[in-house]
Every structure is written in C-alpha cells, then in structure tokens.
C-alpha cells in the first residue's frame, strides 16, 4: 500500500460520523475534507524535505514521545477532552504551523472542495488529520526500523501518489511546482531518474554530528584511553557512511544515464541469478531465455503431454516490477511480458490466467484491489503485444495463498507477486 492508502485506511465510518458531528457538516463533506487534507499534509512534508531547517522540526514531531502510534486504534478519542491521546492533537497543531503558516489559501480551498458550510471546518479537519499523519509516519518508521533518511526516502518514493491525490491547481498554491518537475527517485521507470542521496547530503552530515556529539557527552564517564578508542571508531564509522553514500551516488548517476531507477537496478541484479540465456525455437520465433527463468519452465510444462491442466499449477513471474504501491508497470518488465506474448503467438491454442497477490500488511480490501489492478495491468500489457483478450483472464487474490512467511521482509517480498496459470493448452 502507498502512504495515502495506509493513512486513509484509518478513516473508519465511525470516525467520519464523529468528525461530521464535531464539525457540524455532512458526512460526505467531512469525508471529502479528509481526502483532500491528508495528501495536502503529506505534500507539505515533501515540500520541506529539501531544507534541513524545515524538515528537522517535523522529524522531531514524528519522533516525539507523545506522538503515540497507539492513537491509530483509538482515533475517535480525539473528540474526547479527557483522552490520554490529546497530546497528539497539540503535536498536530505544531505540524500545521510548520507546514501551512502563511498559506491561508489552502484552508479556503479545502472548504470549497469539500463543500463545507462553516468557515472554520477546514482547519478543524486538518487538526484531526495532522495527528493521524504524524502517528502513521512514526508507526511506519518503527515497523520498518527507519531513521530520518529512510523515512524521507520512503516518502519520496511515494511522491507521485501524494501529488496525484491533490486537486488540480494545488501544486502552485502550495509552492510544489518544483516537486512536479524535479528529477527525484521514483519507480516509474521514466527517463528522468536520479537518486535523492546526493541532494540530501545534509542528512548524512547530521547523522555524523549526532554520532560525534553523543560520543562527546559520554567522555566524562570514560578514561582517556577508552575515549581515544571511541573517538577513533566514530571517525571510522563516519568515513564509512560518507564513502558508502558517495559510492551510492556514483552508481545512481550511472543508472540514471541508462534510464533505470535504483529499484529496477536492484531487481535486475537479482535477475542475474536466473543463469545464462538459452536460445529456444518456437514457431517462427527464437527466444533467448534465462535457464532458470519462468518462461522456460512454462514452455517445458506446456510441451510435456503428461502434464494436465489444473487450478494449482502457477508460475510466478520473476522479472515483473511495479511502481511502489501502484499497478503501473516499470519498463524493465517489458522483456518478460514480450517473451510471454511470443510464446502465446507461437502456440495459438494457449490460454492463461493472471493472478495478482500481496503480502498481509495493510488493509485487506485495498490489497485485493491492488492485486487485481496489477493482474489486469499484466493482462493489458499482453493485449498490447497483440494477444487476443479472449485468451486471457485476470484475478486479484490479495494476501491469500502466500508462498513465504509474512513475518519477514524477504517473505513479504516473495508474496508480493504476479503469477500465470495455463487454462488451455
């Protein structure tokens, strides 16, 4: 799920109803207000990322001990004055001050778009949405064990989802024009690709300063020899961080020239484990397929007359990549899709079913929807390659039928997949 879906998943009907009564507005208008306010808040955080003086106070709010992720399970308590989570509300107000000071047009726009009857309703919606956003970001940081740099990178990966959820014209109102056209890190596979590491060098400097600063605080409790050893170790660690960052930036620049984003390159490096290419002849076409790739396994299964069609024999695509949290195919997927299309053209009687799957994190309903959209995306890509749509069907299964343990990141990655099944030879 992308960041917008993760946060909106907490907007239960009960919360909308309570907020509606609190605002004195209709539930439809209240829901629309949240749908606009949440991406506006996230876009404001994106806008602050490039300047450390702006993003550090926001990171402090996210990490504040009073920003309790437990509120995500008790959001309706925001309307109770005696709730133990009222401190989250004051943090939310601080976030609003950082993001929207001097941007009154944002409030006017939310009022107009939501169709609010009361002038102050937009501000009240944001006062509820802000602690929700802060708690969600802290929850993500804790679950994924992310520091400031890691969380900001995750938000940048979600940039297109965030900006795409804003109403038309808001990019200029909020001063986000540079984000629309900046060449930052995304998973779209477009030609304008680079990595934010070099742009956000200051994050690494801050990390090093924090490291050395923490070391200095502990000097009084150390003897001189221990102090020297610690300081020497800190300098080595700092140098390793800078060296690693420099190497990553250099590699990113090379990938940008090739028109690939870093996520695609990570997957492409894994694909080398599929072995050397083997040429096979199918009809009038010659295919060069990796010896351990799914295409070769699929062809061998089809050509073995002893194999009967059933509903349990699936072949997982091993070189398909989507934009994070969406059903947009990365261009590196084109090779495998083209191979499958060539196989189908060489065997005109073949029919396939495409299945989409997710891991078990996030909202199950949203996961099923995303898995269906991804299965449909692969199906449509094959149709674009000249395959009759009648020979294909698609279905999304969400978190059902896992092939690995969802308790580990590696397992969840394996469960986020698209697979293919022969329905007719």
C-alpha positions as CSV (number, residue, x, y, z in Angstrom):
1,X,0.0,0.0,0.0
2,X,1.2,3.5,-0.7
3,X,1.3,6.2,2.0
4,X,-2.1,7.7,1.1
5,X,-3.8,4.3,1.3
6,X,-2.1,3.5,4.6
7,X,-3.3,6.6,6.3
8,X,-6.8,6.7,4.7
9,X,-7.3,3.1,5.9
10,X,-7.8,4.5,9.4
11,X,-10.7,6.7,8.3
12,X,-13.5,4.4,9.6
13,X,-17.2,5.2,9.1
14,X,-17.4,5.7,12.9
15,X,-14.6,8.3,12.7
16,X,-16.2,10.1,9.8
17,X,-19.5,10.1,11.6
18,X,-17.9,11.5,14.8
19,X,-16.0,14.1,12.9
20,X,-19.1,15.1,11.0
21,X,-21.0,15.8,14.2
22,X,-17.9,17.6,15.6
23,X,-17.8,19.9,12.5
24,X,-21.5,20.3,12.1
25,X,-21.1,19.2,8.4
26,X,-22.4,16.4,6.3
27,X,-20.6,13.1,6.4
28,X,-20.0,13.3,2.6
29,X,-18.3,16.8,3.0
30,X,-16.3,15.5,6.0
31,X,-15.0,12.6,4.1
32,X,-14.1,14.8,1.2
33,X,-12.3,17.1,3.6
34,X,-10.1,14.3,4.8
35,X,-9.5,13.0,1.3
36,X,-8.1,16.5,0.4
37,X,-6.4,17.3,3.8
38,X,-4.3,14.2,4.2
39,X,-2.4,14.5,0.8
40,X,-2.1,18.2,1.5
41,X,-0.3,17.5,4.8
42,X,2.0,14.9,3.1
43,X,2.7,17.2,0.3
44,X,3.7,19.8,2.8
45,X,6.2,17.4,4.4
46,X,7.6,16.6,0.9
47,X,8.0,20.3,0.3
48,X,10.1,20.7,3.5
49,X,12.4,17.8,2.7
50,X,14.9,19.7,0.7
51,X,15.7,22.2,3.5
52,X,17.1,20.7,6.7
53,X,15.9,23.7,8.8
54,X,12.4,22.9,7.9
55,X,12.4,19.1,7.9
56,X,14.3,18.6,11.2
57,X,11.5,20.1,13.4
58,X,9.0,17.9,11.6
59,X,11.1,14.8,12.2
60,X,11.3,15.9,15.9
61,X,7.5,15.9,16.0
62,X,7.3,12.5,14.4
63,X,9.8,11.1,17.0
64,X,8.3,12.9,19.9
65,X,7.5,10.5,22.8
66,X,4.0,12.0,22.9
67,X,3.4,11.0,19.3
68,X,1.9,7.7,20.2
69,X,1.1,5.3,17.3
70,X,-1.5,3.7,19.6
71,X,-3.8,6.5,18.7
72,X,-4.4,4.9,15.3
73,X,-6.6,2.3,17.1
74,X,-8.4,5.0,19.1
75,X,-8.9,7.9,16.7
76,X,-12.4,8.6,17.9
77,X,-10.9,9.6,21.3
78,X,-9.5,12.7,19.6
79,X,-13.0,14.1,20.3
80,X,-12.9,13.3,24.0
81,X,-11.3,16.0,26.1
82,X,-10.1,13.5,28.7
83,X,-8.4,11.1,26.3
84,X,-4.8,10.2,27.1
85,X,-4.1,10.9,23.4
86,X,-4.9,14.6,23.5
87,X,-1.2,15.3,23.4
88,X,-1.2,14.0,19.9
89,X,-3.5,16.9,19.0
90,X,-1.0,19.5,20.2
91,X,1.7,17.9,18.1
92,X,-0.6,18.0,15.2
93,X,-1.1,21.7,15.7
94,X,2.6,22.2,15.7
95,X,2.8,20.3,12.4
96,X,0.2,22.6,10.8
97,X,2.2,25.6,12.0
98,X,5.3,24.3,10.2
99,X,3.5,23.4,7.0
100,X,0.9,25.9,6.4
101,X,1.9,29.2,8.0
102,X,1.1,31.9,5.6
103,X,-0.9,29.6,3.3
104,X,-4.5,30.5,4.2
105,X,-5.5,29.7,0.6
106,X,-5.1,26.0,1.5
107,X,-7.9,26.3,4.1
108,X,-10.1,28.2,1.7
109,X,-9.6,25.6,-1.0
110,X,-10.4,22.7,1.4
111,X,-13.6,24.5,2.4
112,X,-14.6,25.0,-1.2
113,X,-13.7,21.5,-2.4
114,X,-15.4,19.7,0.5
115,X,-18.5,22.0,0.3
116,X,-18.3,22.9,3.9
117,X,-20.9,25.3,5.3
118,X,-18.8,26.6,8.2
119,X,-15.7,28.7,7.5
120,X,-13.6,27.0,10.2
121,X,-14.3,23.4,9.2
122,X,-11.2,23.0,7.0
123,X,-8.9,24.0,9.9
124,X,-10.7,21.5,12.2
125,X,-10.3,18.7,9.6
126,X,-6.6,19.4,9.4
127,X,-6.4,19.5,13.2
128,X,-7.7,15.9,13.2
129,X,-5.8,14.7,10.2
130,X,-2.4,16.1,11.4
131,X,-2.0,13.8,14.4
132,X,-3.2,10.9,12.2
133,X,-0.5,11.7,9.7
134,X,2.2,12.0,12.5
135,X,1.2,8.8,14.2
136,X,1.1,6.9,10.8
137,X,4.6,8.2,9.9
138,X,6.0,7.2,13.3
139,X,4.3,3.8,13.0
140,X,5.9,3.3,9.6
141,X,9.3,4.3,10.9
142,X,9.1,1.9,13.9
143,X,7.7,-1.1,11.9
144,X,10.3,-0.7,9.1
145,X,13.1,0.3,11.5
146,X,13.6,3.6,9.6
147,X,15.6,6.6,10.7
148,X,15.1,10.1,9.3
149,X,16.8,9.4,6.0
150,X,15.0,6.1,5.5
151,X,11.5,7.6,6.2
152,X,12.1,10.6,4.0
153,X,13.3,8.3,1.2
154,X,10.1,6.3,1.6
155,X,8.0,9.5,1.3
156,X,9.9,10.5,-1.8
157,X,9.2,7.0,-3.3
158,X,5.5,7.9,-2.7
159,X,5.7,11.4,-4.3
160,X,3.6,10.6,-7.3
161,X,0.9,9.0,-5.2
162,X,0.8,12.1,-2.9
163,X,0.8,14.7,-5.6
164,X,-1.6,12.7,-7.7
165,X,-4.1,12.8,-4.8
166,X,-4.1,16.6,-4.7
167,X,-6.8,18.6,-6.5
168,X,-5.9,20.3,-9.8
169,X,-4.0,23.6,-9.3
170,X,-2.8,22.8,-5.8
171,X,0.8,22.4,-6.7
172,X,1.1,26.1,-7.4
173,X,-1.0,27.1,-4.3
174,X,1.3,25.1,-2.0
175,X,4.5,26.0,-3.8
176,X,5.0,22.5,-5.1
177,X,5.8,23.2,-8.7
178,X,9.4,22.1,-8.2
179,X,8.2,18.7,-6.9
180,X,6.2,18.1,-10.0
181,X,9.2,18.5,-12.3
182,X,12.1,17.5,-10.0
183,X,14.1,14.6,-11.2
184,X,13.9,12.6,-8.0
185,X,13.8,9.0,-7.1
186,X,10.6,7.2,-8.1
187,X,9.7,3.8,-9.5
188,X,8.1,4.9,-12.7
189,X,10.9,3.8,-15.0
190,X,10.9,7.1,-16.8
191,X,13.9,8.7,-18.2
192,X,14.2,11.5,-15.6
193,X,15.6,9.4,-12.9
194,X,18.2,10.1,-10.2
195,X,18.6,9.3,-6.5
196,X,18.0,11.8,-3.7
197,X,21.1,10.7,-1.8
198,X,23.3,13.4,-3.4
199,X,20.6,16.1,-2.9
200,X,20.1,15.3,0.7
201,X,23.8,15.0,1.7
202,X,23.0,17.0,4.8
203,X,21.1,14.1,6.3
204,X,24.4,12.1,6.5
205,X,26.3,15.1,8.0
206,X,23.6,15.4,10.7
207,X,23.9,11.7,11.4
208,X,27.7,12.0,11.8
209,X,27.3,15.1,14.0
210,X,24.8,13.2,16.2
211,X,27.3,10.3,16.5
212,X,30.2,12.5,17.5
213,X,28.0,14.6,19.7
214,X,26.8,11.5,21.5
215,X,30.3,10.4,21.9
216,X,31.4,13.7,23.5
217,X,28.5,13.5,26.0
218,X,29.9,10.2,27.2
219,X,33.5,11.4,27.6
220,X,33.2,12.2,31.3
221,X,32.4,8.6,32.1
222,X,35.4,7.2,30.2
223,X,39.1,7.2,30.8
224,X,41.4,8.8,28.3
225,X,42.4,5.6,26.5
226,X,38.8,4.5,26.1
227,X,37.8,8.0,24.9
228,X,40.5,7.9,22.2
229,X,39.4,4.4,21.1
230,X,35.7,5.5,20.9
231,X,36.6,8.7,19.0
232,X,38.8,6.7,16.5
233,X,35.9,4.3,16.0
234,X,33.4,7.1,15.5
235,X,35.6,8.7,12.8
236,X,36.0,5.4,11.0
237,X,32.2,4.8,11.1
238,X,31.6,8.4,9.8
239,X,34.0,7.9,7.0
240,X,32.3,4.6,6.1
241,X,29.0,6.3,5.9
242,X,30.3,9.0,3.7
243,X,32.2,6.6,1.5
244,X,29.1,4.4,1.1
245,X,27.0,7.4,0.3
246,X,29.5,8.6,-2.3
247,X,29.5,5.2,-4.0
248,X,25.7,5.0,-4.0
249,X,25.5,8.4,-5.6
250,X,28.1,7.5,-8.3
251,X,26.2,4.3,-9.0
252,X,22.9,6.2,-9.1
253,X,24.4,8.6,-11.7
254,X,25.4,5.7,-13.9
255,X,21.9,4.1,-13.6
256,X,20.3,7.5,-14.5
257,X,22.2,7.6,-17.8
258,X,20.9,4.1,-18.6
259,X,17.3,5.3,-17.9
260,X,16.9,3.0,-14.9
261,X,15.9,3.8,-11.4
262,X,17.6,2.2,-8.4
263,X,14.7,-0.1,-7.5
264,X,14.8,-1.5,-11.1
265,X,18.5,-2.0,-10.8
266,X,18.1,-3.9,-7.5
267,X,15.8,-6.3,-9.2
268,X,17.9,-6.6,-12.3
269,X,20.9,-7.5,-10.1
270,X,18.8,-10.3,-8.6
271,X,17.7,-11.5,-12.1
272,X,21.3,-12.4,-12.8
273,X,20.8,-15.3,-10.5
274,X,18.5,-16.8,-13.1
275,X,21.5,-18.0,-15.0
276,X,22.8,-17.8,-18.6
277,X,20.5,-17.4,-21.6
278,X,19.4,-20.3,-23.6
279,X,18.0,-20.0,-27.2
280,X,14.9,-21.9,-28.0
281,X,12.9,-22.0,-31.2
282,X,9.1,-21.6,-31.1
283,X,7.3,-21.5,-34.4
284,X,8.9,-18.7,-36.4
285,X,10.5,-17.1,-33.4
286,X,13.7,-17.6,-31.5
287,X,13.7,-16.7,-27.8
288,X,16.7,-16.1,-25.6
289,X,15.5,-17.2,-22.1
290,X,17.4,-17.4,-18.8
291,X,17.9,-21.1,-17.9
292,X,16.2,-20.7,-14.5
293,X,13.5,-18.2,-15.7
294,X,9.8,-18.8,-15.5
295,X,9.4,-18.7,-19.3
296,X,11.5,-21.8,-19.9
297,X,9.7,-23.6,-17.0
298,X,6.4,-22.6,-18.5
299,X,7.3,-23.8,-22.0
300,X,8.6,-27.1,-20.7
301,X,5.5,-27.7,-18.7
302,X,3.2,-26.9,-21.7
303,X,5.2,-29.2,-24.0
304,X,5.1,-32.1,-21.6
305,X,2.0,-34.0,-22.7
306,X,1.8,-35.8,-19.3
307,X,1.0,-32.5,-17.6
308,X,-2.7,-31.9,-17.2
309,X,-4.3,-28.5,-16.6
310,X,-5.3,-27.9,-13.0
311,X,-6.0,-24.9,-10.8
312,X,-3.0,-25.2,-8.6
313,X,-0.1,-25.1,-11.0
314,X,1.0,-21.5,-11.1
315,X,4.3,-20.0,-12.4
316,X,5.5,-16.9,-10.6
317,X,6.8,-14.1,-12.9
318,X,10.4,-13.4,-11.9
319,X,11.1,-10.2,-13.8
320,X,8.0,-8.1,-13.3
321,X,8.3,-4.8,-11.4
322,X,5.6,-2.3,-10.4
323,X,5.8,1.3,-9.2
324,X,5.6,1.1,-5.4
325,X,2.0,0.9,-4.2
326,X,0.5,1.1,-7.7
327,X,-0.3,-1.0,-10.7
328,X,2.0,0.9,-13.0
329,X,4.5,-1.5,-14.7
330,X,8.1,-0.5,-14.7
331,X,9.6,-0.6,-18.2
332,X,12.1,-3.3,-17.1
333,X,9.1,-5.7,-17.1
334,X,8.7,-5.4,-20.8
335,X,11.2,-8.2,-21.6
336,X,9.3,-10.9,-19.8
337,X,5.9,-9.7,-21.0
338,X,7.2,-9.7,-24.6
339,X,8.5,-13.3,-24.1
340,X,5.1,-14.5,-22.8
341,X,3.4,-12.8,-25.7
342,X,5.8,-14.6,-28.2
343,X,5.1,-17.9,-26.5
344,X,1.3,-17.3,-26.9
345,X,1.7,-16.3,-30.5
346,X,3.7,-19.5,-31.2
347,X,1.0,-21.6,-29.5
348,X,-2.3,-20.2,-30.7
349,X,-4.4,-22.5,-28.6
350,X,-2.9,-21.4,-25.3
351,X,-4.9,-19.5,-22.8
352,X,-3.7,-18.1,-19.5
353,X,-5.0,-16.8,-16.2
354,X,-3.0,-14.0,-14.5
355,X,-3.1,-13.9,-10.7
356,X,-2.1,-10.9,-8.5
357,X,-1.0,-11.3,-4.9
358,X,0.2,-9.0,-2.0
359,X,1.6,-9.6,1.5
360,X,-0.6,-9.4,4.6
361,X,0.3,-5.8,5.6
362,X,-2.2,-3.0,5.4
363,X,-5.9,-3.1,4.6
364,X,-7.0,-6.5,3.1
365,X,-9.7,-4.8,1.0
366,X,-7.2,-2.4,-0.5
367,X,-4.7,-5.2,-1.0
368,X,-7.2,-7.2,-3.0
369,X,-8.0,-4.2,-5.2
370,X,-4.2,-3.5,-5.8
371,X,-3.6,-7.2,-6.6
372,X,-6.5,-7.2,-9.1
373,X,-5.2,-4.0,-10.7
374,X,-1.7,-5.5,-11.1
375,X,-3.0,-8.7,-12.6
376,X,-5.1,-6.6,-15.0
377,X,-2.0,-4.5,-15.9
378,X,-0.1,-7.6,-16.9
379,X,-3.1,-8.8,-18.9
380,X,-3.4,-5.5,-20.7
381,X,0.3,-5.4,-21.4
382,X,0.0,-8.7,-23.2
383,X,-3.0,-7.5,-25.2
384,X,-0.9,-4.5,-26.2
385,X,1.6,-7.0,-27.6
386,X,-1.0,-8.4,-29.9
387,X,-2.7,-11.1,-27.7
388,X,-6.4,-11.6,-28.1
389,X,-8.0,-10.5,-24.8
390,X,-10.3,-13.6,-25.0
391,X,-7.3,-15.8,-24.3
392,X,-6.6,-14.1,-21.0
393,X,-8.3,-13.6,-17.7
394,X,-7.1,-11.9,-14.5
395,X,-7.9,-12.1,-10.8
396,X,-6.6,-10.5,-7.7
397,X,-6.2,-12.6,-4.5
398,X,-4.7,-10.0,-2.2
399,X,-2.9,-11.7,0.8
400,X,-4.4,-15.1,0.1
401,X,-2.1,-18.1,-0.9
402,X,1.2,-16.8,0.5
403,X,4.3,-18.7,-0.7
404,X,6.6,-17.4,2.1
405,X,6.5,-16.3,5.7
406,X,4.9,-12.8,6.0
407,X,6.8,-12.3,9.3
408,X,10.0,-11.4,7.4
409,X,10.7,-8.7,4.8
410,X,12.1,-11.4,2.5
411,X,9.0,-13.4,2.8
412,X,6.7,-10.5,2.2
413,X,8.6,-9.6,-0.9
414,X,8.1,-13.1,-2.3
415,X,4.4,-12.9,-1.5
416,X,4.0,-9.6,-3.5
417,X,3.9,-11.3,-6.9
418,X,2.1,-11.9,-10.1
419,X,1.7,-15.4,-11.4
420,X,0.4,-17.2,-14.5
421,X,-1.6,-20.4,-14.9
422,X,-2.4,-22.4,-18.1
423,X,-6.1,-22.7,-18.5
424,X,-6.0,-24.2,-22.0
425,X,-3.2,-25.9,-24.0
